Every structure is written in C-alpha cells, then in structure tokens.
Amino acid sequence: MELDPILLARLQFAATICFHFIFPPITIGLAWLLVILETGSWKTGKEVYARAAAFFARLLALTFTLGVATGITMEFQFGTNWAEYSKFVGDIFGAPLAAEAVLAFFLESAFLGLYLFGRGRISAAAQCFSAFMVALGSTLSAFWILVANSWQQTPSGYVLQNGRAELTSFWEAVTSPSMLPRFFHSFTAAVITGAFFMAGVSAWLLIKNSKNEKARLTVTLALIVGFIAAAAELFPFGHWHAVQVAEHQPAKLASFEGLMEGQTRAPLLLFGIPVGDKIIGEVRAPGLLSLLVGGSLDTHVPGRNDFPPEDLPQLFLPFTAFHLMVGLGTFFIALTGWGVLQLWRRKLFEQRWFLYCLVLAAPLPVFTNQLGWIAAEVGRQPWIVYGVLRTSDAISRTVPGAHILFSLIMFTALYTLLLVAYLWFLARMVQKEAALFPAKEGD
Amino acid sequence: MDLNTSWYILIGVLFGGYAVLDGFDLGAGILSLFSRDEKERSTCMSAIAPVWDGNEVWLLAGGGALFAAFPKVYAAVFSGFYLALMLVLYALILRAVSMEFSAHVHSPAAKKIWGIVFGASSLIVALLLGVAFANIMRGLPISAEGDYTGGFFGLLNPTGLIGGVVGIAFFTMHGAAYMSMKTDGALQQRMLGHGKKMAVASAVVFVLLLVMLGLQAKHLFSGGLFYWLAILVMAGGFVLSIRSASGQKSGLFFIGSALVILAYIASVAVGLYPNMALSSLDPAWSLTAYNASSTPRTLQAMLIIALVGMPVVLAYTVVIYRVFRGKASDSYYSEN
C-alpha cells in the first residue's frame, strides 16, 4: 500500500487542530463571563453570584484541561510533522509561539490554579482578580496564536533569503494585514461560544426548575452578552474580515463566494450548491458583493477563473463552510435577540420550548468555529504560507507515512475517548447541579 | 556574550525550569503508583493540583523558544524523534486528563483506573525524556542536510536506556522530596524513605551513565573545568539529598534534588556547547548555536520578550506557590 505522507500529515494536523479548537473558545468566553460573575460577587457580596461562579468555574476547569492537554500536540507538531515548514519560517513563526507561552500560557495556567484551588485561601477581590488574569491570559494566547496564523495567511515583515523567510521587522510581522480583523473575529466568536455554553447549561437547569435563582442569573447574563457579541460578529467584525480577505486573498474570497468570472457589479451569493467546480441552483443578489467588499458597485472582484488552477483551493469545503458559518452566525443573532426580548417581557424563565432551543443550540457555536476555521485554512490552500510556500513542500522529510498513519490512528482513538469522557462528565456535573434544586410539586 | 550564546543559555534555563518544576509533579505521579490506598493516591494528585499545569508550560516555553531561536534544531530533533515524541504527547495528554477525570468519578474501580493512568503516564514521560536527553548528550546521526537519520530504535542504545532510568530515578527522588514537604505523619515518613532510596539509586545510575559517557561521549568532557564543576555540584546535591532525607529535613531535601537536576542539565549544556545536535556521523554536520539559529533580529526581539516576560512569570509563580504552601489535602477539589 502506498501511503501519502503529505495527505496523512495534513489529515493529522486537521484532526488534532479541529479537536483542540473545540475547547479554547469555550474557555475564553466562559472566563470573561466568570469575570463578570466574580465582580458581581465581590462588589455586591451576594451569595448567588459566588455560587453561580463556583459552578461554572468547575465546568471551565474540565474544559480547560481538555484544551491544555490537546494544545501541547499543536506546538510539537510543527516540528514533528512539518519540519521543512519549521526551518523555512522559524525565524518568524516561532517567536509568537514562544511569546504565547511566556506572555499568556504562564498567566492563564498559574492563575487558573489560584482561581480554582484558592477558594478559602484568598480574598473575594483576589478571587476576582485571578479570574480576570485567566480571561486575560487565555485571550492573549488567542492573540499570539492568531498573530502566527495570520502571518501564514498574509505574510509581511520578511524577506526571502538564505532559503528561508527572514524577519525584517518584528512589528510588521506581528501586525500582518489580516491579524487584527482575524483576532477580533475569533475573539468575538469565543465570547459567543462561551455565552451559548452558559445559556444552554442554565436553560437546562431552568427546565428542571424554573425557580433556580443561579440559573436565572446566568441565563440572563449569557443571553445579553451573547446577543451583543453575535451582533458585533456580523458587523463590524465579520464584515471587516471579509473586506480584508477580498483585499489580500482574492482567490479565497472567490472560492467562498463561488464566483467564477471576475467582474465589476459582482453579485453576492444567497444560495447555491457546489458540485465539482461549479455552483448549481444559484441565487445571487446583483452588485452586492462589489458593494460589500469595496464600498462601490464598480469594485472589480476577481473570480476563480482569474487564477491558475494550481494556485486555487478546492471549491467545495471553503464554499460550504463559509456559507454555513454565515448562516449560523445570523441565526445566533435571531436566537439571542428573541431571548433578550423575552427577558425584557419577563417571560423567558417559563418559556420551555425556547429553553429547549437554548440547550440544543449550545454546541452550535463550537460547530460554527470549526466551519470558520475550515473556511480560513482550506481556503488558504495550496499554500501553507500564502503565495510563498506550498503545503506539499513543508512536511518532515524523515518521517515515513507509516509512522504518521500510526500516530493518526492513536490520536483518533485517544481523542474519541477524551470527547466521550468530556461530554459524559459535563452531563454528570450539570445533572448533579440540577439535583441540588429539585422542582417542587406544582411547579 | 553574543545573542546566540545568550539563547543557548536561555533554552537551557527554560528546559531546566521544566525539569525542576514538572520534574517533581512527574515524580509525584510515579510515587502514586506505590500508594497504599486511594487516599494516598489522591494526596499525590492534590499536592500538585494547583501547579502542574503552570509547570508544564515551561516545556511549551522551551519548545517555542527552541523553534524561534534554533529552528533547524527544533525541526531536526522533533521530526527525528517522531515516535518517541508522539508517545510523550499521548502520555502528557492522558496524564493531564487523568487528574481531572479521577476527581469526577466516584466508583473505586474508576478511580483506580484513572489513578493508574496518571502514574503510568508520569513514568512514561520521565522515561522517554530521559532517553531523549541522553541521546542528545551522546550525539545523533545528523546527516549533511541536517536531518536525524537514526529512527526510533536508534534511540534505544545503552546510553539512551540508562539515561531513561536516570530520568525516572531523578524525577522520583525529586517528587519524593516535594511530597515530603506537602505531607505529614506516616505518609511523610514513607515519602522520606522512598526519597532516600531514590537518591541513592539516582547516584548509582548516574555513575553508570557517566561510565557510558566516558565510553561513548567523551566530547562532553571537553567542557573541561566547568563540566566537572557541574558534576561536583551534582555530587553535592546527592549528598545533601541523602543526608536531609535521613535527617527529616524536607525543604533541604528538595533543594538537594533540585540541585542534582539543574546541575545535570548544566553539565550537558557546558559539555556540548556550542553544539545543540552533535552529529555522530561527521562533527562538521552538527547543528550548533551558530549554524542553526534564527537571524540576530529575531533573537534580539525574542530576548526582549524573555527579559521582560520571565521575571514577571517568576514573580507571580512564587506568589502562587506561597499561597498554596503547607500540607496537601487528600481530595483533589477540596470543597467536595
């Protein structure tokens, strides 16, 4: 059997990054929500804040552990599987990874230990401060990892020399053109993810007992934060990111949109099904794409046919992932918007059908994050560094396909076990919490 | 001192920090395999609960810094040690989740299974890191293109295997020292007893390793005076460990075992300098702090990050360790 090491290495990277990427957005979003709860506890001294925070802190701990455990894989994997890439970009790409460890990982892990295990040893103010440091640390780590990844998307601040990319300006490499829009886009997605997680869990507790005071508090908090974040994700952050992709990665935008011929007055796709290299059954809004990405109907948007086929990503995955992501993002605004409206009308806690919706919707942002990631990364192909280094030239020369197959099978088995265990323990903790507030007769 | 040498030292400091910090919690994991009951096992976990994750970040920081400062070394060693590092990864992953999961299960059988996973994964990490480190001392079959060509079984030479035993022995000794600070009564006595035995065993296997190095890796001794000075510090660390373990002085025991580990890493750094991946095929093909490094611009930017960042990290790490000083409880999440 012929084992293709490039395909296997890509599959392994995709599998391990997708699995890892389930967890950090939850912890980042949840950590900021916990900062709000802990601040409430510290400033008002009300018991309900402290107890709500203590419960969600335990869910955070479980989720965080999975994120940490699967995150080590990512840093090792550049060296183990992508040695040629590592040599080529080490002068630039290594620095943000090291900065992430020094400026972010230490912060979040040290203060998470203090936050989780310090109850009783430290004051309420220190408790609140440590929650803040955890949130800050996890956000900074997202920042540095997006600095690194954005450089792959839109490399800057370097020169090709001595057979590798060499740094010319640290500042320019850090602030590559896609970095800021991608950071805000991803960070906001993390807040939505944490908010839906908290809303879903709280909704379940309210279904069990609508008088549960803690759950009333947390569902309120989660819906308000979730609504603001979901709206901000569409505009300005999603829009900003799309404009940046149009400017710097036109082949990617053309693939997202399924636009074949470059044109002015380019239409925005509303519906379509990708089949092979074509979109069928398409419904397009005339001129809207030009208007959105360039601010004018006269903006010329290149199509896929404007690029040599060997420089294009496949159509199906970026196209499908992008549109599902946008659709789900829009749905999140509607869902949280309805929730906020019901809160305002004081009907939310008894509206059982909607509470069930919140429970079912809890994992959707995690799914949406994956879609966004797939759109961004598959859309960058065939490049590992956009326009500079091809993915096929980046793998380790010394690692045989059989070894990668072995490690891929091991990762798949191990991660399946972890996912089952994670969901199992999560469900058990929520059930245990629900059991603390049994519904009374007649409720 | 130039930038390349500064980074050579800083990489040593980061991996040294990892070995001294995660070393004791790996050791606590290994010792948990010898627990008499679930309560003792749980004490081993709760003693490291607030700090193990921060300790492990030193490995990530070391790996990231190696990638940034010496990408060719990072690429050659990480891809070269592929299967060994994958095993380290699986063990680190299982170890991280086993502590959390065992706090969430209640049946004795499930607790026991996750407890054994915790202990066994700690042992595997200590063994494999020890093997890898000894191979780096010994020299690696690095080709003219800068690739490692030895395969997985190339790592399992006598020096590498003894290095693996050294890794287990050092970390178990260090873990016993830490656990003796975090426990009292009969358990503390047992930890001191384990610790003393492990300190003696560590000294013995290290002498064995030194003999192997004399046969297979004489280049280390070219570090001259500084190399032997590091070995002398190790000897002092062993004596301090054994005496203070016998004399019931946990704090001194911990200092002694930390000295052993730090001096061990220092001896290798001094012995190899300026080589990082010494080629056993042709010394001219070795990857050094000079021919495998990033550009001065990158090294400088990183140095600023390290010099600003690390003192802050050290400051809050010390504060947090102080918050958790005192004896460990026998339950992972104490409010349970």
Interface residues (C-beta under 8 A of the other chain):
Chain A: A54 R58 A61 L62 T65 L66 V68 A69 T70 I72 T73 E75 F76 F78 G79 T80 N81 A83 E84 S86 K87 V89 G90 D91 I92 F93 G94 A95 L97 A98 A99 E100 A101 V102 L103 F105 F106 L107 S109 A110 F111 L112 G113 L114 L116 F117 G118 R119 G120 R121 I122 E166 L167 T168 F170 S396 R397 T398 V399 H403 F406 S407 M410 L414 L418 A421 F425 R428 M429
Chain B: A49 P50 V51 D53 G54 E56 V57 L59 L60 A61 G63 G64 A65 L66 F67 A68 A69 F70 P71 K72 Y74 A75 A76 V77 F78 S79 G80 F81 Y82 L83 L85 M86 L89 Y90 L92 I93 L94 A96 V97 M99 E100 F101 H104 E145 G146 D147 Y148 T149 S294 T295 R297 T298 A301 M302 I305 A306 G309 M310 V313 Y316 T317 I320 V323 F324 Y333 S334 E335
